[in-house]
Amino acid sequence: MKARRNRYNVKLGKFKIKNWKLKIENQDFNTQLRRRAQFVTRTLQRLLASQQIDSELKEALRYTLISPGKRVRSVLALWCCELVSGEVNHNAEIAAAAIEMVHTYSLVHDDLPAMDDDDLRRGQPTCHKAFGEATAILTGDALLTLAFEILAKEIDESAIAVGLIGELAQAAGPAGMIAGQMADLKAENTEGTEQHLRIIHTNKTAKMFRCAAAMGAIAGGADDNQLKRLCDYGLKIGLAFQIADDILDVCGSSEQLGKTAGKDAKAAKCTYPAVLGMEKSKQLAKELADEAVEVLEPFGAKADLLRQLAMALVERTR
């Protein structure tokens, strides 16, 4: 029987069932998440070490990129690749690093005085507080462009590279994350609606989660149906994640979150708790997580880590 191919012309073989064993049966979800996050951090360190760039800029890149983040988006890319192919391959490793670079760039620029004007990120002073505003701007610029450079240079098949670059550019660009950030700025000090909130957070946050799932699926050689389901899953958990983030900004402490708590209300941001109230916001986040889990039904038990991730994102405390 001929091997199936998807729209990226990648051969699709049978699942490598033995790779699913990996002794994960006796390891809890948090252990798996932590280990994959550490794997991403090592990849980022290796890629950054290979760059021949200004020493001060390199230190700022290292400071922001290697800081103790959750790595949720990049781990999502790895797990989606593993789901459809049975293993984490080199292309998924690079895809995970690229999406982490773009996510980190967005945090560096979000924290700038002209944007959210924040002093704390991932439990340490923000980049512009540690290195100055000009260096922080350049650090964000460098991270964004470096993400696309590694995809262009490191991915081992041109069709896959084009697919990954297209997904990331669309999710992070003016019809994705930038659109969400612009809408978020314009919504300050206004009476928001649930529909407006969904537009803001789908663009600002959920599309990057969708992108992470898509990039992992493409790297793993997903067929079109698998790709669509994982994209739907990513979009739903991304929106649920943002709702949980809005809730934590109200309920959490700066020490707990690793960033300044209560800043949304102070800046008169349009958030789910502000528009819908706390209980309805919690209910909506849970409904989205449940819907994400339902999307994974055809994958069977192999998608259990993704099911646990959906629930963990809405139940998190940081």
C-alpha positions as CSV (number, residue, x, y, z in Angstrom):
1,M,0.0,0.0,0.0
2,K,1.4,3.4,-1.0
3,A,2.2,5.8,1.8
4,R,-0.3,8.6,2.3
5,R,0.8,12.2,1.8
6,N,-0.6,15.4,3.1
7,R,-0.7,18.8,1.5
8,Y,3.0,19.4,2.4
9,N,3.9,16.3,0.5
10,V,5.3,14.5,3.6
11,K,5.1,10.7,3.6
12,L,2.7,9.5,6.3
13,G,3.6,6.1,7.9
14,K,2.0,4.1,10.7
15,F,2.3,5.3,14.3
16,K,5.5,4.1,15.9
17,I,3.6,2.7,18.9
18,K,6.7,1.7,20.7
19,N,7.7,5.3,21.0
20,W,4.6,6.1,22.9
21,K,5.6,3.9,25.7
22,L,8.7,5.9,26.8
23,K,7.7,4.9,30.3
24,I,5.2,7.8,30.5
25,E,2.7,5.5,32.1
26,N,4.3,6.0,35.5
27,Q,5.1,9.7,35.0
28,D,2.6,12.4,35.9
29,F,1.6,15.2,33.6
30,N,3.6,17.9,35.3
31,T,6.7,15.8,35.0
32,Q,6.2,15.4,31.3
33,L,5.5,19.1,30.8
34,R,8.6,20.0,32.8
35,R,10.9,17.7,30.9
36,R,9.6,18.9,27.5
37,A,10.1,22.5,28.7
38,Q,13.6,21.7,29.7
39,F,14.2,20.1,26.3
40,V,13.0,23.4,24.6
41,T,15.3,25.4,26.8
42,R,18.3,23.3,25.9
43,T,17.4,23.8,22.2
44,L,17.1,27.5,22.6
45,Q,20.5,27.7,24.4
46,R,22.2,25.7,21.6
47,L,20.7,27.9,18.9
48,L,21.5,31.1,20.7
49,A,25.1,30.0,21.4
50,S,25.7,29.5,17.6
51,Q,24.8,33.1,16.8
52,Q,27.6,35.5,16.0
53,I,26.1,38.7,17.3
54,D,26.9,41.7,19.6
55,S,27.7,40.5,23.1
56,E,25.4,42.9,24.9
57,L,22.5,42.1,22.6
58,K,23.3,38.4,23.0
59,E,23.1,38.7,26.8
60,A,19.7,40.5,26.5
61,L,18.5,37.7,24.3
62,R,19.7,35.1,26.7
63,Y,18.2,36.9,29.6
64,T,14.7,37.0,28.1
65,L,14.7,33.7,26.2
66,I,16.2,31.4,28.8
67,S,14.3,32.9,31.7
68,P,12.0,30.4,33.5
69,G,8.9,30.5,31.3
70,K,6.2,27.9,31.1
71,R,7.0,27.0,27.5
72,V,3.4,25.9,26.9
73,R,3.2,26.9,23.2
74,S,6.5,25.2,22.4
75,V,5.7,22.0,24.3
76,L,2.3,22.0,22.5
77,A,4.1,21.9,19.2
78,L,6.3,19.0,20.4
79,W,3.3,17.0,21.7
80,C,1.3,17.5,18.5
81,C,4.2,16.2,16.4
82,E,4.5,13.2,18.8
83,L,0.8,12.5,18.6
84,V,0.8,12.2,14.8
85,S,4.2,10.6,14.2
86,G,5.0,8.8,17.4
87,E,8.1,10.8,18.1
88,V,9.5,14.3,18.4
89,N,11.6,14.9,15.3
90,H,14.2,17.6,14.5
91,N,11.7,19.8,12.6
92,A,9.4,19.8,15.6
93,E,12.3,20.8,17.8
94,I,13.1,23.8,15.6
95,A,9.4,24.7,15.3
96,A,9.1,24.7,19.1
97,A,12.1,27.0,19.4
98,A,10.8,29.4,16.7
99,I,7.4,29.8,18.4
100,E,9.1,30.3,21.8
101,M,11.2,33.1,20.2
102,V,8.2,34.8,18.8
103,H,6.2,34.5,22.0
104,T,9.2,35.9,24.0
105,Y,9.6,38.8,21.5
106,S,5.9,39.7,22.1
107,L,6.4,39.7,25.9
108,V,9.5,42.0,25.6
109,H,7.6,44.5,23.5
110,D,4.4,44.2,25.5
111,D,6.3,45.2,28.6
112,L,7.7,48.4,27.1
113,P,6.6,51.8,28.5
114,A,4.7,52.6,25.3
115,M,2.7,49.4,25.7
116,D,1.9,47.8,29.1
117,D,4.8,49.6,30.9
118,D,5.5,46.6,33.2
119,D,8.5,46.1,35.5
120,L,8.2,42.3,36.1
121,R,8.2,39.3,33.8
122,R,8.8,35.6,34.6
123,G,9.8,36.6,38.1
124,Q,12.6,39.0,37.1
125,P,12.9,42.6,35.9
126,T,11.6,43.1,32.4
127,C,14.1,43.5,29.6
128,H,13.9,47.3,29.3
129,K,14.4,47.5,33.1
130,A,17.5,45.3,33.0
131,F,19.0,46.6,29.7
132,G,17.3,49.8,28.8
133,E,14.4,50.6,26.5
134,A,16.4,50.8,23.2
135,T,18.1,47.4,23.8
136,A,14.8,45.9,24.7
137,I,13.3,47.0,21.4
138,L,16.2,45.5,19.5
139,T,16.0,42.3,21.6
140,G,12.4,41.9,20.5
141,D,13.2,42.6,16.9
142,A,16.1,40.1,17.0
143,L,13.9,37.3,18.5
144,L,11.2,37.8,15.9
145,T,13.6,37.7,12.9
146,L,15.7,34.9,14.4
147,A,12.7,32.7,14.6
148,F,12.2,32.8,10.9
149,E,15.9,32.5,10.2
150,I,16.1,29.2,12.0
151,L,13.0,27.9,10.3
152,A,14.5,28.8,6.9
153,K,17.9,27.3,7.7
154,E,17.3,24.3,10.1
155,I,14.2,22.6,8.7
156,D,15.3,19.7,6.6
157,E,12.6,19.8,3.8
158,S,11.7,22.9,1.9
159,A,8.0,22.2,1.7
160,I,7.8,21.8,5.5
161,A,9.8,24.9,6.0
162,V,7.5,26.9,3.8
163,G,4.4,25.5,5.7
164,L,5.9,26.3,9.1
165,I,7.0,29.8,8.1
166,G,3.6,30.6,6.7
167,E,1.7,29.4,9.8
168,L,4.0,31.4,12.1
169,A,3.9,34.6,10.0
170,Q,0.1,34.5,9.8
171,A,-0.5,33.9,13.5
172,A,2.0,36.5,14.7
173,G,1.3,39.2,12.0
174,P,-1.2,42.0,11.4
175,A,-4.1,39.6,11.0
176,G,-3.1,37.6,14.1
177,M,-1.3,38.6,17.3
178,I,-0.6,42.2,16.2
179,A,-4.3,42.7,15.3
180,G,-5.2,41.4,18.8
181,Q,-2.7,43.8,20.5
182,M,-4.0,46.7,18.5
183,A,-7.6,45.9,19.4
184,D,-6.6,45.5,23.0
185,L,-5.1,49.0,23.1
186,K,-8.1,50.5,21.4
187,A,-10.4,48.8,23.9
188,E,-8.9,50.4,27.0
189,N,-11.3,52.6,29.0
190,T,-14.3,51.3,26.9
191,E,-17.3,49.2,27.7
192,G,-16.4,45.9,26.1
193,T,-18.7,43.1,24.9
194,E,-18.2,39.4,24.9
195,Q,-18.0,39.4,21.1
196,H,-15.3,42.1,21.2
197,L,-13.4,40.2,23.8
198,R,-13.4,37.1,21.7
199,I,-12.0,39.0,18.8
200,I,-9.2,40.5,20.9
201,H,-8.1,37.3,22.6
202,T,-8.6,35.0,19.6
203,N,-6.1,37.2,17.7
204,K,-3.8,38.1,20.5
205,T,-3.5,34.7,22.2
206,A,-5.5,31.9,20.7
207,K,-4.1,32.1,17.2
208,M,-0.6,31.5,18.5
209,F,-1.7,28.4,20.3
210,R,-3.4,27.2,17.1
211,C,-0.1,28.0,15.3
212,A,1.9,25.9,17.8
213,A,-0.4,22.9,17.3
214,A,-0.3,23.4,13.5
215,M,3.5,23.6,13.4
216,G,3.9,20.5,15.5
217,A,1.4,18.6,13.3
218,I,3.0,19.7,10.1
219,A,6.5,18.7,11.4
220,G,5.0,15.3,12.3
221,G,3.5,14.8,8.8
222,A,-0.2,15.1,9.9
223,D,-2.8,14.4,7.3
224,D,-5.4,17.2,6.6
225,N,-8.0,15.8,9.0
226,Q,-5.4,15.5,11.8
227,L,-4.1,19.0,11.1
228,K,-7.6,20.5,11.2
229,R,-8.5,18.9,14.5
230,L,-5.3,19.9,16.1
231,C,-5.7,23.5,14.9
232,D,-9.2,23.5,16.4
233,Y,-7.8,22.2,19.6
234,G,-5.1,24.8,19.7
235,L,-7.6,27.7,19.1
236,K,-9.9,26.5,21.9
237,I,-7.2,26.0,24.5
238,G,-5.6,29.3,23.5
239,L,-8.8,31.2,24.3
240,A,-9.3,29.3,27.5
241,F,-5.7,30.1,28.5
242,Q,-6.3,33.8,28.0
243,I,-9.5,33.7,30.0
244,A,-7.6,32.0,32.8
245,D,-4.9,34.6,32.5
246,D,-7.5,37.4,33.0
247,I,-8.8,35.6,36.0
248,L,-5.4,35.2,37.6
249,D,-4.6,38.9,37.1
250,V,-7.5,39.5,39.4
251,C,-7.0,36.7,41.9
252,G,-3.2,36.1,41.9
253,S,-0.3,37.8,43.4
254,S,2.8,39.2,41.6
255,E,5.0,36.6,43.4
256,Q,2.6,33.8,42.4
257,L,2.4,34.9,38.7
258,G,5.9,36.1,38.1
259,K,4.5,39.3,36.6
260,T,2.6,42.3,38.0
261,A,-0.8,41.3,39.2
262,G,-3.8,43.6,38.9
263,K,-2.3,45.6,36.0
264,D,-5.4,44.9,33.7
265,A,-7.8,46.7,36.0
266,K,-5.3,49.5,36.6
267,A,-4.9,50.0,32.9
268,A,-8.7,49.7,32.4
269,K,-8.2,46.7,30.1
270,C,-11.1,44.9,28.4
271,T,-11.0,41.5,30.1
272,Y,-13.3,38.6,30.7
273,P,-13.8,39.2,34.4
274,A,-14.5,42.9,33.8
275,V,-17.1,42.2,31.2
276,L,-18.6,38.8,32.1
277,G,-17.9,38.6,35.8
278,M,-15.7,36.0,37.6
279,E,-18.0,33.0,37.7
280,K,-19.1,33.3,34.1
281,S,-15.5,33.7,33.0
282,K,-14.5,30.5,34.8
283,Q,-17.5,28.7,33.3
284,L,-16.5,29.8,29.8
285,A,-12.9,28.7,30.2
286,K,-14.0,25.3,31.4
287,E,-16.4,24.9,28.4
288,L,-13.7,25.7,26.0
289,A,-11.4,23.2,27.6
290,D,-14.1,20.6,27.4
291,E,-14.7,21.4,23.7
292,A,-10.9,21.0,23.1
293,V,-10.9,17.6,24.7
294,E,-13.8,16.5,22.5
295,V,-12.0,17.5,19.3
296,L,-9.3,14.9,20.2
297,E,-11.6,12.0,20.4
298,P,-10.4,10.3,17.1
299,F,-6.9,10.2,18.4
300,G,-7.8,7.9,21.3
301,A,-5.6,7.4,24.3
302,K,-2.5,8.7,22.5
303,A,-3.9,12.2,23.0
304,D,-4.1,12.0,26.8
305,L,-1.3,14.5,27.4
306,L,-3.1,17.0,25.3
307,R,-6.4,16.3,27.2
308,Q,-4.6,16.9,30.4
309,L,-3.0,20.1,29.0
310,A,-6.4,21.5,28.2
311,M,-7.6,21.1,31.8
312,A,-4.3,22.2,33.3
313,L,-4.4,25.5,31.5
314,V,-7.7,26.5,33.0
315,E,-6.9,25.2,36.5
316,R,-3.4,26.7,36.7
317,T,-2.4,29.1,39.5
318,R,0.4,30.9,37.6
